[in-house]
Amino acid sequence: MSVTDEIARTIQEHPERGAIETVDGVLSYREFGERVEAFVARVEALTAPGEFIGIEATRTSGSVVALVGALRAGRPFVFIDPRDSEASNKTKVTSLGVNRVATSTAPSHPPELVPTPTEWGGGGAGARHLRAPAALAPHRGGIGYAIHTSGSTGQPKCVLVRAEPLARMVQDHVRTLEVNHRSRTLQFARLTFDGCITEILWTLTAGACLVVLGEEALSPGTVLRTTLERFGITHLKTTPFALTATEPTDAMSLEHVLNGGGACRQSVVRKWSSVAAFHNAYGTTETTVCNLLSGALHPDDCTESVPLGAMVGDCGYDILPLPEQAGDGPSGSRATRGELIITGESVAIGYLTERGLDAFVDDDGNRFYRTGDIVEHREGQLFFVERLDRQLKVRGYRLDPGEIESAACRLGGVVEAAVTAESHEDTGDSPVDALVCYYQGTVSPRTLRAHLEDVLDAYKVPSVIHQVETLRYTRNGKVDRDALGASRHSSSHPGGSVTPEERVLDVVRRLTGVDDVSLDDNFFDVGGDSASAVVLVNKLKDLGWMDVGVRDVLRAENLKDLVDQLRDQGV
């Protein structure tokens, strides 16, 4: 049974239940069904079978009606956000042949199907008709929607996803999350992100109520907390950032909370599992939304890292060993580490490119997608490690920053961590010679360093451990590592140091991230290494100690001893 068949069954059996709630009121399943049928009739009259329609990505009941109506009519859809650039939207429209767009003028109004605006590449009210590329013809009738990746490679890609695998994936969510007619789901994900599809469909196939609000009601922190309380939300799927920034309260009605869109940290599990069943989810845009979903997690089962869960939907997986790690996992463990490969019917059709269709199949024609994500399989479970393209090489060692971040988050008091490779020097031509760990939490950099030295190989311990009040995030909810690096350099230029002791302490603090460095500390005990020792020497020469050398740093019992040597040499 398809997802639209499930929704039709719910409409027939429970017509007076609330289907969608907005700030304007509640739309019953009967009213929702009537609007879907009216939209289907309009779509079938104005478009051809298999023709793409656009849906304006506004948070309204009309957008949800249009999504369900498009699936019901067998018309693939693509969400178009008016806030995105005209160039981006024009690419979507012209590449897919979108001649009609569903729009909603108010949160509770039914959708209207209008000609695609000319500024998006459409013909407006004129006679111009866009044609879909020939590459779509073999898949006409099978495509559910197109979604564009966030463009981590610099150029967003258009993914064509089939409609049929949605049913099993949604059913698995309904069962695991215990969705029923009393459930209330907050529609949190942006409509241009495929996470919105699970929120919408697990709710409407189970006869639950979907709460659709404007983004002003979804800001992580006190705003989101108030929304969860006020609207009696029982089911929430959101990002690591939102879960970190928002505090649960006794006034909430939450029953199930899901982490999605990024690595889940132990602190998040501890916090939210105290008020609801907490789940971790994993999926990639190039498949049918979600591939892995955990059962309810307990903090005691997530001390090392947080498992990704069991497969959902019609898919399987393989792990492709990394060249340098074929065989045993890291440090001789019984783990298998490698790139995650998704197989099965849930794998999308492929990328639509200017050259045609780049299908997701292997040499034998089987559905096959290389995710680019490094995972580890141990003790019967999968764990996320890092993006393959985020592996770092520092001082000759290839590192997975996600492994170090996860290790940092094992320490109680660490909420989140982000590891980058940077230069000790704030100049454009400086070599990348420092592994830097930014973290949000209550423990000191010294405590975190001692913990990492206990649980990681020495070459994986960051040179700089820098505590921040909050991590910075991008519009997509990802940690903004570039902004973190810029903030560290911009705040690392002290002024007013007059004594030799203060000058040395200033430099060492900048090189290690340890703000309470004292003269009794040994440079290497607080994070100094061979690379930062060279930088230290260069900085000291800039301050006037022209005869200082690396040997002076190596021989100094502590920083006081080093200062005494410098004082003997003169300033």
Steps between C-alpha positions, in 0.01 A plus 500: 500500500642840403528793740213677325284188538579502872406867526176438306412219742555732798284770340219251449519342846558814710370802308451728800843459655741787471743452212691831486519777757625849415482832681165549325340183638461129432425331168311172544582188301172545312590856401856393423372222275268736314787740434727220379231377259444852367873545450532164324222597260671829425838334446358235269324764295805724457796262482594179326570169676857497630539878461679675786314759704655751735386555859581831662693416816289698746389362837127471432237228490481568127856377448413173674183463292705556185761239600239232566300603194804478273576148623133404457492635143826332403670834438856532630563819696783728601489755780600852399587753769427864405783603734759320291672681217316544172788324325464194725124482453532556125734200483244282679216613278673476164689176566184315607253669265278653771207685345274522804566590863276444801482807721318584825409855595436431873581225755152343475411569135480223236776499239462667162668359189639792302733537198865499598618862546718637224772600747541130575533415133135418438269644242277678749152538361631475143505204264860393553521136606807346659578141413652247734838358393495179301695326778181496711292315242597142605400580858170676431247389758763379745654824624359633827699819538822679420713643776819698478799427718640779714797530267789399727713460189418855393227409251157370614390176333149405395400159636205309354326287764239234427158504666449128564763452777337774711233262631722252681731770633204690646344183646827423680494849655138469608575169672827604668368839612162362609311764302122488556193722478594677824846597371594855406804554276676833463589562135851626567716433192520754221288385207802500271655232728370148454464456876166678469361205303534256790344746745202559274439144387550313828243738650231491231517123435444435873208739544701734722511881494773695319579837658620745234639832622717778364874498556465771761354231729781250439817683608707268721502600865224669692282553190497132405449402864191722520364358173541141620315584821224712350404261220532177698751348257551126554734426206799715407777440248764770495868580470790454743524879533133538594521215750811650657361853521154405631426376852219251569243587767231322701240705312577319173295206373782336307490124447759450225793724403728435200844633419556543128723693263827460689703301749321437828690568824478319832393817682197529272399140574535561875293818486208395284468134598403626845169634363421282195609199300804630314606372157790559263433507126723488194417561137645642184335717235587241235265244655141496624555745786597272790707182502571435867287564808580392853260380762474695824855571618623488858801709605674194643501346152660811344808553712744454211288643218138500384384215271325577173238229547339236279423521130163649407328488166590265219879520512816331619859605543862404445820644640779571255832483693723801472829431319716569805266313734419180315466218751486587868343816632692778675750421773459125450135498606242254376327778310455527126543851370434625150273688264129428536332366186118502480338234282145395415180660378533807722796621297393793283496492121802724465621855438343701221784687331544715194638190325206279597439253781784379721335184634576350841578145388800271516660319206231232514213749499417464870395807699809624677603829658834591659409740779844649560442441873749303706329265745619242746332165563563360844308273734221464247432872456593781263655825619568815299866608493548775243446621148760352267571846358557640849794276579794714605872463450709669767874454532491186286210328679162441340227562756123472531392812693166337583680230698673766711178700542318191618779421745481853641124470547542186711621721780221616726466876478583516128187585301641520146838506330638589158849411380680684221845517345644848512823689502654619823582826320225734383641548151374380165819318402555317831503117488215304661685375806247505783210276589250723682209383714226754571256389767194618684476389861587562862829310534835673466729455198749326734237247606395433143861459390567247777189307393601494134851388589342206683270386218683591177832420340746781567504624140122553511501730802443859382778755543248772585196441718283810492191547716215707353175618649304361203605344173411682179262343251416549134152563361469125444564418866859381448791612715670793326864399537628788288332752731649330804851530358449865413372577849797332667752703302309824541487460877854378545691825481539630856622844579654668794748227598808666642700249701692210343281260699179646361634497146591132515171404664306692232672310221458158665130560565448582136683186388323255733160650576567463874406834653627428850858412403740596776875527532504167684372317190719312257433610143455143374274398790241761402491396135821627345659283233787519256307715251372746758845514661636641173217755493570589863864564421407723204256697714761547771744627241236748386484619861872566501669179621702446184724225639225266619481156335289185513757341728424766761134399497584129516740541791282731709345318795211745496409839358663681791826327414458609137433860603810500719707381204352775284564762765865393512517551123345844525207653316 
